[in-house]
Amino acid sequence: MAHIASIIAKAQITNGGPVILYQPENEYSAGNAGVLFPNKPYFQYVIDQARNAGIVVPLINNDAFPGGTSAPGTGLGSVDIYGHDAYPAHPYTWPENGLPTTYRSQHLSMSPSTPFSLVEFQGGSFDPFGGWGFEQCSVLVNHEFERVFYKNNYAAGVTIFNLYMIFGGTNWGNLGHPGGYTSYDYGSSIREDRTVDREKYSELKLQGQFLKVSPGYMTTTPGNVTTGVYSDNQDIAITPLLAEESGNFFVVRHTNYSSIESTSYTIKLPTSDGEITIPQQGGSLTLNGRDSKFHVTDYPVGKYTLLYSTAEIFTWKAFADKTVLVLYGGADELHEYAVKNPFAGTKATKVNKIEGSGVTIHTAKDLTLVLQWTASSSRQVIQLGDLVIHMVDRNSAYNYWVPTLPGSGNQPAYGSSLMNPAAVIVNGGYLVRSVAIQGSALSLQADFNVTTPLEIIGIPQGVSKLVVNGEELDYTVSELGDWITNPTIELPDVQVPELSSLTWYHLDSLPEIHSNYDDSHWKLANHKTSNNSIAPLKTPVSLYGSDYGFHTGTLIFRGRFTASTAQQQLSLTTQGGSAFASSVWLNDRFIGSFKGFDAAESANSSYKLNNLVRGRRYTLTIVVDSTGLHENWDIGLDGMKSPRGIIDYALVSSRGAHVPISPWKLTGNLGGEDYRDIFRGPLNEGGLYFERQGFHLPSPPLHAFSRGSPYNGIPHAGIAYYAAKLHLDIPADKYDVPLSFVFDNTTSAAPYRALLYVNGFQYGKYVSNVGPQTEFPVPEGILNYNGDNWIGVALWALESHGAKVPGLKLKSRSPILTSRSKVELVKGPAYKKRYGAY
């Protein structure tokens, strides 16, 4: 840890880097019976390692729940800022009373002098083997969840707020643990395949931009949630965040947070002009279903002040020639806001309606303008002196972006200032990545998935040219001085090869069951004790993979015995983590499989061994899959030590006598802890024959294979490996085209397990009889989008009549015209005969 901390220390903000906080531990929150908890000397030791390595920024912790562990002032092992995580929503339902309402009081009781910190808050959900799938998680932990739950956090005064996850990615290789599968999409704002088409991404952007331009929020004091105080409608709950001087925030939600009703209401809010009942011009506000809103009073917008606004604020920006404010509301919602004396005069001045005619305006006696409008896809734009206000519906607000202009000096990425950096506002585009001034040109980097105009608002002084993705574009200038351009967007019809038409090669990947197989290079299982402190041995010698240096992927065991009767009974306990499987052969005869199910981490199996010849030697070959090692969340249980392999066995003759099995041998990945593929790392491979040989790497020796396709499969239980060359010609110089491999999940096919290898990298573990994952994204860079790729599929048939892959296809998402930098190909080592491979 000290070494890692010394690296991080160089990137601290005090050294010009981005690191502002350091978290020495994670979820050190509870201990089991008999375990010292909290172990303050331990935690202090961890802290001391960081401090001695040069960490000077504040230390923050992440309690698994608001329990106060290591909070400031608790003595030895305390941190500077207390924080905790929270996952309040079930991934499939909105449970009754599921909205946390005690965060504020808990914070005040545990760490009142530090910022309220939610260090790991729910941004999606994990999904186990056999689960609903991440797409379903993203549907329920969605944009509505963000509106209700995140704004509930703001109502509690959170000022350090971190989401888990915004992007989850992929558990490639054997990176994951048994609680999940290859995908770690997590139902996040950004999909595993990097597309940003989930509405929750856009909702998160709205909230982030609002908080960025609302520093007054940080100085408010949160109050208790109320009903009947700020609104007479008891179905509406409002939490005030009040400032000592100006700038108040009111978080509105349904009293029943999970309500899907449409509720009308009015509000009575305190302002610098006294308490005002809103809307003043008549009508009512609406809260539609699972929604939550910010209403504000005395909100500063540069030199202007919103006396109040029921519409939510996306952003505002003071430019050289004007100040621009963007307001939004849900579709068809009536909203009202008031601007205090925007003309700074003694009489009203005409309001300039730039776009739309749906805004009604009333001038109050103190020259405050009260404006009312109904949110729709037709934008309303008005000008009050040099204040320009855009009024849009929420879906239109999603199309706005606020890229920051680079600053000067050695750290341009931070912008011109930390709190209020210079920026432009852009309306349009699938994704706006960055903006910069290059001489007389304003250069914009943006992605497009449809033909759309771009509106650039707040043109910096001194620029006259517009460059988008390196191409200078013509533009028109609006009445307000904004630039409007229409980029030419041409999206190709991307065609990907049919995988079934490739030339596939086949290899038997279970030669271990054949009589002439030589296992002399295998590890001899001769440990009569185990290094494992939580799982005492039940067998004469340890058959735990990790005792012999095999910690990842599939394990294979070979045990020999002498038959004493014609029929014998094998009882077997195997363990590999959730949804694992195991199969047993007697010599080359298939005996049976434990096919696995979602919750099964271990299995007790019983097999009859028939037609044995008394006195003859036999070999048992047992294949045990692993879905990874456990995390160590439960302090004192040491769950990460839960062994993988054979936990117990008994071979009993028909006379009831125990038959010894000896010797045992086993293998996992070639070399074990001295793994061979240094480039792809220790978790990429398991112990199957093709993996040990390195045949999953690019350009395998095809002379060792024969022609054969995974679509035809094998007619018997066993493990086969298939390889094929896949040529791609994707226009990746201009377009981002997410690709994924999709298995047909037909329920009529025989159960099987499959491993997917792409250019030597394991990018999928498919379990046909458990699921839920069928689609396996593989990013550009692992895939060569303009050249040859080697695809490998391992097929493990779990039943005697074999199995085949009923369908496997390459799927492309819609192409996106992209401005991102060229993706470099990961040039991993190709096949080379491995010394000592067996």
N, C-alpha and C positions, 0 to 999 in steps of 0.2 A: 504494500500500500504506500509506503514511503516513497518508492520510486515513482509510482503513478502520481502521487501528490506533488512531487518535484516537477513533473512535466506540466501539471495543471497550474502550478504556481507561476510559471513563465507566462501564462495566458491571462493572468488576473488583470482587472481594470487598472490597478496601480502600475502595471507594466505596459499599459496601452492595449490590453486584450479585452475580450468580451466577458470574462468570468467575474461575476459580482457576488456570488454566494458559493459556499462549499458545504456539501452535505456529507458528513463523515460516516453515517450508517443509514440503513433503510428499514423501516418498520420493525425497529427494535422495541417491541411493544408489550410482550407478555411472555411469561415463562411457565413451563409445566411444573407439576408438583415435584418437589425435591431439587429444583434448580434455583440458584440464587438469581433473583430478578427484582429490580434492575441491578445488574452487576456494575456498580458505578466505577470501580477501578478499571474494569474492561473498557467501558465507554471513554473514560479519561485517557486510557492508553491509545485508543483509536484517535482521539482528538490530538494527543501529543505528537503522534506520528505525522499528522497533517501540519501542525504548527511548526514542528522541527524541520519539515521539508520546505518551509517557506510560504505556507498559506497564511495570508494576513486578512483576507476578506472575512466578513461575518460568517459564522457557522450556523446552519439551519438544519433541523432534523425533520423527519417525516414519520410521525407516529401513525400506526396503522388505523388508529381511531383516536378521538380526542380524550386521551388518558393522562396527558401531562408528563409523560416520561421525558426526562432530560430537559425540561423547560428551564428557562433562565431563573436563577435563584434557588435551584433545587440542590445545589452543592456540587460535589465531585461529578464530573461527566456531564455538566450542563452546557447547553449551546447558547448562542447569542439570540437566535430567533426560533421560537417554537412553531412548528407546523404539523399538520396531520393530513392524511388522505381520506377519501370518502368515495364509496360506490353505492349511492342510495337507491339506484333503480335496478330492479330485476330486468334482465335483458329482454324478457318476453311480455311483461305486464307493467302497468303503473299501479303498484299496490296501494291499498288504503293506508292513509297516514304515512306515506313513503317520503314526503318532503321534509327534510330536516328544518326544524324551526328553533333549535337551541344553540346554533353555532355561536351567536353573539354572546350569550350568557356564559357558555363554556369558555370562550376565549377570555372573557373578562375574569373568570375565576382561575384560569390556569396561567395566562401570560398577558396581563393587561397592558404592559409597557412595551410590547413589541407588536409589529404589524400582524394583523390576522392573516394567516398563511394557510392556504389549501395547496399543499405541495404536490398532491397527486389526486386529481379529481376525475371523475368518470367522463371519459371522452368517447366511450363505446362500451364494448363488453368482450370478455373472453368467451370462447365457445369450445366445448369439449368434443371429443370423438362422440359421434351419435347425436350431436346437438342440432339446432335448427339451421345453422349456417350463419355466416357473418352478414349476409345481405338482410336476413330477418332482424339481426341485432341492430343494423343501421336504420332499419325502418322504425323501430320502437325507441332506440336511444338516438333520436333524430333531431331535426331542427326544432321541433316543438319541445323536446326534452331540454335542448340548449336554452330556449327562451325561458322556460319555467324554472329549471334547476339552476342555471347559471345566474339568472337575474335574482333568484332567491339568495345566492351566495353574495351578490353585490349588495342586496338588501341587508345582509349581515355585516357588511363593511369589509369584505375581503380585499386586501391590497397586494398580496402576492398569490397569484392564481395560476397553477400549472395543470395542464390537461394530459391525461393518459388515455388514449394516444390521439395525436393529430394525424400521424402516419405510423402504421404498424409494420408493414412490410412482410417479410417472408422468413419462416424458420427453415432456411435451406440447410442441406446436410442433415445432421441429427442435432441441430441447435436447440430444438424445443424441449419441453418437458411433457410428461404424460397428460397434463391438463389441457393440452391443445394439440393441434395437428400442424401440417406444413404451413398453411396460411396463418399469418398474424395480421390479417386485414383489420380485425378488431371492431369492424363497423365504424371506422374512424372517419374523420372529415375528408381525408384524402384516401382514395382506394389503394389497395395493395399494388395495383398495376399503374399507379400514379395519376389516374384521371381524377378530375375535380368536379364531377357532375352530381355529387350528393348535395342536396339543399343545405345540409348542416354545415358544409364548408362556407357557403355564402352567408348563412346566419352568423357564423362565428366571425366572419369578416365585418359584418355590420356592428357587432358588439365591440370588437377590437378597435375599430376606427372611432367609435363613439367615446370609448374610454380614453383613447389617445388624445382627444381634443377636449377632455373634460377633467383637467387636473383638480378642479374644485371638489370632485368626488372624494379625493384623498383626505380632505380636511373636514368632511362632514361627520356628524355623530349619528349612527344608526339608532332608530327607535324600535319599539316593539311593533309587531304586526297588529293591525287594527281592522275592525269592521265597525261600521256605523259612525266613524269619526270623520273621515275625509269624504265618505260617500254614504248616502242613506241606504244604498242597496246592500243588504246583508250578504249577498252572494259574491260581493267584491271585497277582497282583502288588500289593504294598502299599508306598506311599510315606509315610513318617512326616513330620509337621511338629511338632517338639517345642518346648515352652516351657521356659524356665529354671525357672519356679516351678510353674505349673499351667496346664491347658488345652491338651491335646495333640489333634492331628487326624491321622487316618490315612485316606488316599485309597486305596480298593480298586477294582481293575479286573481284567479277565482279562489274563493274561500275553500272550496273543494278543488284542490290543485289539479286533479285529474279530470275535471268536468269537461265535457265536450259540448256544452250548451253555448248558445250565443246570448250574451247578457248585456243589456243596455244599462247605462249608468250616467250620472253626473258626478262632479267632484267639487269639493270646497277646499281650496288650497290657500295657505298663507303666502302672501307676497309683500313686497315693499310698498304696495299700494293698498294693503289690507287684505282681508279674506275675500276671495272672489269665487263665486259659483260659476262653474264652467261646464258646458259652453255658454258664453254670454249671449250669443246671437240666436239661441234656440237650438232645438234638436238634442240629441244625446250621443254619448260615446258608446262604443261597442267593444266588448271583449269576446272574441270568437274562439270558443273551444280551448284547447290547451295552448294558451298564449300568456304572455306577461309583457308589460310595457314599462318604460320609463316615462313619467311626466316630470317636467322640470319647471322651476320658478326662479326668476332673477338669474337667469343663465347668461353668462357673458359670451358674446360672439365678437371678439376683437373689441372695437370701441362701441359696439352696440350691445343692447341687453334685451333678451327675451323675457318679458314679464312672466310669461308662462308659455308652455307648449304641451299639448297632448300628443302631437305627432312626435315620433322619435327622431333623434338626430343621428344622421350617418356621419357627417363631418362638417367642419367649417374651416375656411382658410382665408387669411388676410393676404391678398396679393398687392402688388404695387399700385394697381389702378382700381381695385375693388375688393370687397370681402364677399365670399361665396358661402352660403349655407345650404346644406342638402337635408331636407326633411322627408320622412316617409311614414307610411301607415299601411295596414293591411288593406287588401282590395275592398273597395266600396265602403270603407270606414269614414265617418265624418270626423274631421279634426279641426282644432282651433288653436291659434297661437296669437300672442300679442307682442309687438315690438315697441319698446318704450321710446317715444319721441324720436323716431329714426331720422328726422330732418333737422333735429337740434334747433328748431326755430320756434317762433311764437304762433305760427299758423300752419295748417296742413298744406302739404305740397302734393301735387298729383302723383299717384302711383303709376309707374310704367309697367303695363302688362305685356311682357315679351312673348310668352306662349300661353295659350289657353284662355278661357274666359270663365272658368269655373270657380274663381275665388271671389268671395264676397268680403267687402272691407268696410269696417266701421271705425270712425275716429272718435276716441273718447275725449273727455273734457281736458285731459292733460296732454293731448296730442299723441297719446298712445294709440297705435293702430291695432285693431283686432281683426284678424283674418281667419276666414273659415273656408274649408274646401273638403271635397270628398276624394279620397285617394283612388286613382285609377291608372290604367296604362297610358292614358293621355297626360303628358307632363304639363304642369303649370309652372311658369317662371315669371317672377315679378322683380322689379327693380325699385328699391327705395333709396334714392340718392346713389351712393356707391355700394349699397348692400344688395346683393343679388340672391334670391331665394329660389331654389329648385324644390318643387313639391311633387313627389312621385309615390307610386305604390311600392310595396316591399319587393316584388319581383323585379321592378325596374331598378330599385336601389342596388339589387344584386349586381347590376352591370357596371356600377361605379367602382373606381379604383383610385387610390391615393399614393402613387409611387413617390418616394423621397428622392430629391436631387442629391447627388453626392456632395459631400463637403470638401473643404480644401485641406491641405496638409497631408500627414502620413496616414490618416484614418478616414478616408472619404466615405467609407461605407456607413459611418455613423451619422452622416448628414451634416447640415450646417449647425445644428444644435441638438442636444439630447431631448429637450422638452418640446421644442416647436420647430422642427427642421423644415427648410424650404421644400416645397413639393408642388406638384401639379395634380389636378383632378382629371381623371380620364373616364369617359362614359363610353363603354363598348369593349368588345373583346372577350374571349374565353378566359384569358389570364394575362394580366399586365405584370411583367416581371421587374422592369426597371426603367428609369429615365435618366438622361444625362445631357449636359450641354457640351457640345463639341464644336468650338469655334462659334460660328453663326447659326449652327443647327441644333434643334432640339431632337435628340435621338431617343426613340422609344423602342423597347424590346417587349413584344407582345405575342401571344398565341391566339389562333383563331380556329374555331370549328365550324363556323358558318360565315357567309358574306354579311358584313355588318359595317356601318359607318363608325368612325371614331371621332369623338368630340374631346378636344383637349382644352381644359378650362384653366385659366390663370397662366397665360403664356409669360415666361420670364422675359425681362427686359434684355434687349440686345440680340435676340435671335430672330431669324427671318426664314429659316428653312426647316422643314419637317422631314425627318428620316425615321422610317419604321422598318425595323429588322434589316438595317443596312441599305434600304432603298429610299431615295428621296421621292417624296410624294407631293402632288399638288394639293392645295387646300383652299377652302373658302373661309372668309372671316365673318363671323356672325355679328349681329347688332351689338353684342356685348364684348366683342373683341376676341372671342374664342375661335379656335381653329377647328374646322370640320373637314375630314378627309374620308375618302372611300377606297380603302385598300382593295386591290384585286386579290380575291381569295379563290384559289383553285385547289380543290381537294381531290386527290386521285382515287380511283376505284382500286383499292389494294386487293390483290388476289394472292392467296397463300397456297402452297402446295397441299395436295391431299396426301396425308401421311400414309394412307393405305396403298398408294401407288409407288411409294419408295421401294427401293431394293433392300429388303430386310435380310439380315443374317442371324442365324440361331446357334446357340451354344447351350449344352447341358450344364447347368450351374449347380448340380448336386452330384458330382462324381463320387462323393464320399460314400454313397450307398452301394457302390459296385465292389465286387469281391477282390478285384485287383488294385483297389485304391491304397495308396501308401500314405499313412498318417505319421510317419516316423519324425517329421519335422514339427508336429503339433506339440503344444504344451502338455506335459504330463500333469494330470490333476493329482498332486501328491501333498497338498497342504492339509494336514490333519487338524489344524486350527485356522481360524480366519482372522484377518485384520478388521473385520466388521464388528463393531462394538455393540450393535443393536440386534443382530440376527445370529444367535448362537447356532452352530452347525447341528444339523439333524442327520447328516450323512457321514460315512467314514472319512471321506476327504471332501474338501470344499469344492463345490461346483458353482461358486459365485464367479461370474466373469471378472469382476474388478479385482479379485484376489490374484489374478494372473495378468493384470494390466489391460484387460479388455473392458472398456467403459462405454462403448457406443455401438449402435447398430445391432445387426443379427449375430447371435452366438450359435455355434454348432458343437455338439458333444458326441463323442463316440465311446461307448462302453461295451466291454466284452464279458460274456458269461458262458458257463457250460451248462447245457440243459440237463436237468435231472429227471424230468417227466415230459411226456408228450405235449402236455398243456400246462402253461404257466400264466400267472396273472401279474401284470405290471401296473403298479400304482405310482403315479407321477404327479408331483407338484412343481409347476413351472411358474415363473414370475417375470413379467416384462413391462409392466405399466399398463395404463388404461388402453383397452382395445388391442392388446398384443395377441399373438397367436403362437402356436407351437405345433409341430408335426413329428411323427415317430415312424421310423422304418426299422424293420428287422431284416438284417442284410439288405437285399434290394426289394423286400416286400413291404408295401405300405401297410401300416397298422392303423393309423388314424390321426386326427388333428383335433386340437382345441381351436376352433375357428374364431374365437374372440367375440366379445360384445363390449359396448361402450364403457361400462363401469368395472369390467373385470381387469384387475391389476395382477391377479394370480389365478391359477386354476388347478383344481384337483381332477386328474383324469385317470381313467382305468381302462386298460387294454388287455384283451385276451391274446396270448401268443399260442397259436395252435400248430399242430403237425410238426412239433419239434422232435429231433432224434436224440435220444438220451446219450449223453457223453459227448455230443458235438458242440464245438465252440460257435457262438453266434455273436454278431455285432449289432448293437443298437445305435442308430444314428438319430439324434434328436436336434431339431432346429427350433430355436427360441428367438422370437423377434423381441426387440426392445423399442419402446416409444419414448425413451429418455429417462433420465434420473429426476427424482423429485427436487423441488426447491426446499430450502431449509427455513420455512416460515415459523414452524413451531419450535421455539427454543427449548432444548432439552430432549426433543423427540429424535433429532438428527434424521429427519425424513429422507435427506439426500443419500443416506447410507442404505436405503432399502435395496436389497441385492437384486441383481438380474441374473437369471440362469435357472438351474435346477435347485429347488429348495429342499426337496425330499423325494425319496423313491423307495419302493419295495418291490422285489421280484419274488413271488411266492409260487412254489410248485403245487401241483394238484393234490399233494399229500399234506400241504400246509407248511412245508419247510421253506425257510428263507434261502434264496439262492443269491450268492454274492455276485456283484458286478465289479470286475476289476481286471485290468486297469481302466481308468477313465482318462480320456484326452479331450481337449477342447481347443477351439480357436475363435478368435474374433478378428478384428482388422489386422492386416499384416503388420507385424512389428509391435502391436499393442501401443504402449506409451511411446515407443520409438517408431512412430508412424512414418510411412514412406513418402506420402505426398505433402511435403513441407509447404508447398504453395497454397493448396486448398485447405490445409489445416487438419487438426486431429478429429474433427467431428464429421468429416465428409463421407467416410467409408465405414462399412461394417465388415462382417466376417464371411460373406458369401464368396463362393469360389471366384466368380468373375471380378469381384471387388479386390480380393487378395492378389489376383493376377494383374490387375490394372486394366482389364479389358473395357472398362467404362470410360477410359480416357480417349481423347480424339485419336483417330487413325489406328484402331486396334488391328492385330494381325488376323486378317480375314481368313487366312489359310487354316486357322484353328476353328473356324466356324463352318457351318453349312447353311445353305439357303433355307429360310424358314421365317414365318411371319407371326407376330403376336396376335394377329387377327384370326389365325388358325389355331394357335395355342398348342397345348400338349394333351394327349388323350389319357393321361394318368396323373396321379399326384406327383408333384415334384416342383423343381425350380428351374426355369429356363431364362436365359438372357438373350435379348434381341438388340441388334445394333443396325443403324441405317444412317446414311449420309443425307443430310437435308440442305439443299441449296436455297438461299433466300436472296431476293433482289428487291428490297424495300427502299423506297426513296427517303432514307433517313437523313439525308443532308438537309432536307427542308421540313420533314414531317416527323412527328412523334406518333408512332403506331404501336400501341400496347398489344403484345401477343401473349397468348396462353395456350396451354395444352389441356384439352378437355376429354375426360373419360366418359363414355356412355354409362349411365347409372341404371341400366335396365335391371329389373329385379328378377328376370327370368334366367339370367346367366348364373353359372356355377360360381360359388364364392371364391374369390382370389384376392391376393394382395399384390401390389405393384410398386416398384421403385422407378422413378423417372430421373434419368441422367441427361444433362445437356452440356456438351463439351467438357465432360468430366466432373461437372458439379451436380450433386444430388439436389433436385428441385421439386421433388414430390414423393410423398408416400401415400398411396391410394389404397383404401380398405373398402372393398366393394360391398361387404355385408354389414358395415357399420356406418361409414360416411362421417360427416356429411359432405366433405370436400370432393368435388369432381373436377373443378377447374383450377389449374396451376399456372399462374402467371410467371413468365420468365423475362427479366428485363433485357433491353438492348445492352450490349456490352458483355453479358454472358452469352447471349445469342449474337452471332455475327449476322447482321442484317444485310450485308452485301458480300456474301461468300458462303463457304461450306461450313456446315455444323454436323457434329456427330451426336445422334440421339440414341439413348439406350433405355430399354424397358426391361425390367426384371419381372417375371411372372411367377408367382408362387401359387400353384394350384393346391387347394386345401382338401379336395375330395378325390376319391379313387378314380372317378371317371374324368379327371383333369379339368381344365378350364381354358378359356381363351379370353382375349380382350375384345369384347363385342363391338367396341367403337372407341377410337382415339383420333381426335382431330386437332388441327392447329387453328386457333380462332384469333381473328384480328378485330380490335375495336375500331371505331371510326377514326380516320387519321386526323391529326391536329397540325395545322400549319404552325410551326414552332420557331421560337427565337432562341431556344436554349443552345448552349455550346455543343459541339460535336461530342458524341459519346465514344470514348475510346474503348476498343475491344480488350477484354481481359484475356491476355494471352497465356493461359495456363499451359503447363507442360503436356505434351502429347504422350501417347503410349511409348514406353520403352521397357524392354524385358526387365522384370524386377528380380534382383538377386535374392535368392532364398524363397521365392514364392512357391507355394505348395497348393 
